[in-house]
């Protein structure tokens, strides 16, 4: 009977560890998402201040080369 109790306890500990790891992963993913959103907003502000349109189809089609 004692072996069964230890097996239940070990299973409980293992399940708790898996749950804790999952919670940590979800929390970390949420923080990364928030940081990426902040960086995207900062990039949009940068584009607004430079007057460059990210959707201008003529951008990058040609370059001027001077020797």
Buried (B, 14 or more C-beta within 10 A) or exposed (E): EEEEEEEEEEEEEEEEEEEEEEEEEEEEEEEEEEEEEEEEEEEEEEEEEEEEEEEEEEEEEEEEEEE
